[in-house]
């Protein structure tokens, strides 16, 4: 199944539509996406795996590979580093996103298959599906949902499902 997020701030779960947040620069064609541009990349992105904070709830119920996050988990966002757009353990010498956050945004985080097979330096990293900020404030380029909606999506997700980001 393909779940579609549109630039007007909605995601289709199949059985209902829910609010979502995208990047402040809107949705760009994937070929035009650049690291740090604040845009969400248009395209169909496979849902790869799920990460969650075990101190903030049980593992999500889903058919995907699920990882319990640790305080030293990160994701490299440095285009010059060989681990670009990959999971890393902290401390890490290159620029990276810390997965263990105090704000709750990554309490449940889903890795989307944008620019990962193999990653092309500079075309964007850390494109995740995660928990939305209050009021659905923009992400850095990810797709964000209310936690309940994210849990609902994961409850029905199957291997091979994808998120489409559309203008």
Phi, psi and omega in degrees: 000147176246124177262125187256124173257131182248156185297347177275007173090031178230147176233133180269115178272002184098302181265349176194161176258141180229157176293150173213161175246145176232186182293152182293339179270009178082202182251128180242151170304142183304326180295337180262353181293135177227151180305128175079009183278354178075011180260150171268134184279126176291142178145181177253119187243119178302145175273114189272304186197168184237138173240146178212156176271112184293340178279355182240015176150168180287167177298143177299143177279107178200170182266009181262169174293128183239132180245134170281123182287148174239162183299340182259021178270138178215178179221122185288130177238020180264109182302337181274355184265143179298338180267015181311131180059040178225157174295138176224161174259138182265151001290148180231136188289333182268168178301140184204162174261129175278127181278326181277096186248150178278338185280355176085356184297327180253022175303325167228125184223132181245126180278125176261147185279049176268127175052050183231003188221073349274165179294137175258118183308129175091351182270011175110139180221171175057041175271104186241164166254122186212182181288137182282152171289159175305137180075008179057043175302151183302152175269187174272002182142355179279181170249129182233139181232161169302146183305318181298321179290322177296316177297322178297315178300313182295330180298330182252000186286149179232154173305138182095348177290162184213163173250127172259130173254122187231146176287000000 
